[in-house]
Amino acid sequence: MLMTRPPPSPRLPRMIRADGGVRLAISADPRRGGVPMRIAESGGYRVRFPRGRICEGVFINTGGGMTGGDRLALDVSLDAGAAATLTTQAAEKIYRSDRDDTEITVALDLAPGAALAWLPQEQILFNEARLRRRFEVDMAADARLILLESTIFGRTAMGETVTNGRFRDSWRVRRAGRLIFAEEVRLEDSIAQTLARGTVAGGAHAFATCLIVAPDAEARLEEARTYLADAPCPCGVSALDGYLVARFLGHDAQALRGALIRFVEAMRAHAMPRSWMI
């Protein structure tokens, strides 16, 4: 019997798709490094700040995941001298879409002397998911940023594979108004075949990038390499023009996660956010 794929579902009305985000402004605080001064939340997205010695915010998606047509916008600004760590409650799941992209946009603005550690947990894409993600960072010359993002194509421990879909990732980082880091990743249609290429991922189904921008980032290159020497997954690090970038590939998502935790904790000299350990 000839099997044909069913026609795509009718386009869902915009009003029943999740469309929201969080706007957050953090000011300097002598005790915790930073304190949230303005918070605006919409569309089922929240941010909470557990009590602790540092300013640590946790983004929460009350919908439990995202799918085609959902939109999330995170807009974060740090005032002069403010310091904060931002993470997520759990890994974000991006579900199958018949047509529309899931859209995530992140805007970060760091004033002079500000320091931000952006450390969300993984984004997990299911088969035929369609994700478009964009980062726009504007930071002062002496501001400090650690920006970590990791992406997993299917949970292999659950028997999941991602053969088709779409993943588009765009990063733009400007320091003192000058573009210093720009990156575009585009995976479409036969994602599994693309990731299987030796020049792309060599069959790995997970990858991560950790970008560190700071006045002393380049000088820490050899130090960073020592932290990756015994990593349980393929990885590497390079430095240029005031930033350092580490790349990770994972055939095993847990091994990748372990490598990320070790590297980030060593570079920050601070433990990962508590939500990572639950």
Secondary structure, DSSP 4 states (H G I P E B T S, - for coil): ----PPPPPPPPPGGGS-EEEEEEEEEEETTTEEEEEEEEEETTEEEE--SSSS-EEEEEETTSSB-TT-EEEEEEEE-TT-EEEEEESSPEEE-B-SSPPEEEEEEEEE-TT-EEEE----EEEPTTBEEEEEEEEEE-TT-EEEEEEEEEES-GGGT----SEEEEEEEEEEETTEEEEEEEEEEEE-HHHHHHSTTTTTT-SEEEEEEEESTTTGGGHHHHHHHHTT-SS-EEEEEETTEEEEEEEESSHHHHHHHHHHHHHHHHTSPPPGGGG-
